[in-house]
């Protein structure tokens, strides 16, 4: 069972990293999602979010950095959620 959990975490991390990289390839796709949290300089924040997602995803994919990456993921979600609330 731990081997399956590890494999699932690796795949999830790589998917998140791929999503993060796609922010740089097609940033316009993410602008409508990013604008509620960051109405000013939205494109810049699309790139910042993409970088964060790439790093966190790669961290999740590697067993040695997974716990730290999970903490980073929680911090990232709080950061995004806090900005959405702050903009309302």
Secondary structure, DSSP 8 states (H G I E B T S, - for coil): -HHHHHHHHHHHHHHHHHHHHHHHHSTHHHHHHHHTT--SSHHHHHHHHHHHHHHHHHHHHSGGGHHHHHHHHHHHHHHHHHHHHHH-
